[in-house]
Amino acid sequence: MILTGREIHREVLAGRIHIDDFEAERLEPNSYGFRLAREIISYETDVIDARSPIASRTTIMDDGGMVLTPGRFYLGGTMEAMGSPHYAATLYACRSVSTLGIWIQFSAPLGHSGAIFPWTLEMAVAAPVRLFPGMVIGKLAFWAMQGCSVGYAGKYSGSASAVPSRLSLDAVPPTNRALP
């Protein structure tokens, strides 16, 4: 069951949901509006090897913002560290952002219980768009869980900002064994 904005507020005040720099004005009927952090990460290679760490570059936006261009993939982050040991969360773009042709999340919108950190946003644009640090870019919804909660302890634990892929930490080296 999804939490209402009022229930999110109550749970923040009770310490069961963590949203640093919480502002009640950003509560919505069933979510909380989060802001874009200053750091934008882009990958520096044309071919990405999933078994190797990925070369990336971090750009720090000034107040004038940054133009994202089509055909490129970017990683942004939320200004807020958000999450809960008591609820799962899902991340979505704001409608006003998505109707500009900005995608902020393609494939990993689920925040497991216990995952409390700034979220990494998977970003691409349909046309050149200037984004600004601090703009409300998306919303986080919280969901009650059924069953015994198990806290997140994955490879992104302890993140303090947007993080490039860590898939290479899971990579299994190829075997020299011939396939049947």
N, C-alpha and C positions, 0 to 999 in steps of 0.2 A: 504494500500500500504506500502511495506517495505522500509525503508530508506537505501540508499547506505552508504558506509563508508564515502565518502566525505560529504554527507548530515549530518551524525552523527557528524562529526568534526565541520561543520558549526554551528550546533545546540548546541554543547558543548560550542563553543566560544561565541555564542549568549546568553548562560545561560538558554536555553530551555530544554537541557538534562544535567543531573548531573552525572558525573563520577569523583569521587575524585581520585586523583593520576592519572589523565588522561595522557596517553602516546600515541601519534599519531602512533607510530610503531605497536601498537596492533590493529589498525583498519584493518578490512578485507573488502572484497567487499560489504557485507551487514550486518556486525556485528562488535562488539568490543570484543576482547579477554580479559577475566578476570582471576585473579589469585586465587589460593587456600590460604586461611588464615591458621594461625598456629593451631587454635583450632579444635579438632575433638571430637564430642560428641557421646557417645554410651549409650544405655539404659542398666540398670543394672538388670532388671527383666526378667524372662523367659515368663511371662504372663503380657500383658499390659491391664489395665482396662481403657477404653476410658473415663470413668466418673471420673477418679482420676488423679491428677498430676503424671507424670512419673518420677521415680528415674533415674537419668542419671549421667554420669561421663564425665568430660571434660579433655582431654589430650592435652597438649601444645607440638606440635612438635618442636624439635630443628632442626638445619640445616641438620642433618642426616636423617630426614624424619621419616616416620612411615609405617610399613607394615600393610595393611588391609587384613583381611582374609575372605575367602568365608563363607557363612552361617551366617554372622553378618551384621547388618545394622548400618550405621554410618551417622552422620550429620556433614557436613563441612560447611564452609562459604566462601564467596568471600572476598578478601582483600579490594575490592572497594565497597563503597556505590554507588549504581547506580539506576537511574530511571528518571522519568520526569512527571511533571504535564500536559504536552502537548501530550505525546505519551504513548501507551501501549508497553510493552516489553515482549519478550519471551526468555527463557534461554535454551541453548543446550550445550551438551558436544562437545569438539573438536573431530574431527574424529580420530586424533592420540591417544587420550585418550580412546575413545570408542573401538577402535580396539585392545587395551590392555585388554579388558574385564572389563572396569571400567564404571559403570553407575553412573551418578551424578544427574539425575533427572528422577523420575518415573511418577509423577502424577501432579505436580503443577508448570508448566513452565511459567504461565502467571503472569506478573507484571502489576497490574492495574495502571492507571494514578494516579500520586500523591504518589505512593509507592516508596520512595527513602531511601534505607538502604542497608547494606550488605545482600546479598541473602543467604538463607539457602539451602544447597545442600543435596539431598537425595542420599546417596552413598552406593554402594555394588560392590563387585568384583567377577569375575568368577574364578580367581586363586589368590594366594597371590601376592600382588603388593605393592611396596614401593612408597609412594607419598611424595612430598617435599613441604614445605611452599614456596609460591611465584611462583610455577610453573603455567603456563597458562593451565587451565583445561577446560575452556568452553568459550562460546561466548554469547553475549546478542544482540538480534536484536530489533529494534524499529519499531513500526507500527503507521501510521497515523490513527486517529480515525474519525469515521463519527458520527455526532450528538453532543449534548452538553456533555462536559466532566464533570464527577463527580469524585472528588479526593478520593483516598483510605483512609479509616479511620477505618481499621480493627484491630483485636487484636494483630497483629504483628507490628503495627505502632511504630516508635521510636526504633526499634531493632538496637543494635550496633554491633551484631555479630550473628553467627548461633544460632537458637532458637529451643529447643525441642517443640514438639506438645503442643498446648494450647487448644486442642479439649475439654478438661475437663471443660473449661470455658463455653462451649455451652451445656454441658450435662444436660439433663432433668431428674430429679429424677423419678424413677419408680413409677407407681401408684398402689394402692392396689385394684383397680377396676378390677373385673373379665371381661375377654373378652367375647363377645357374642358368 
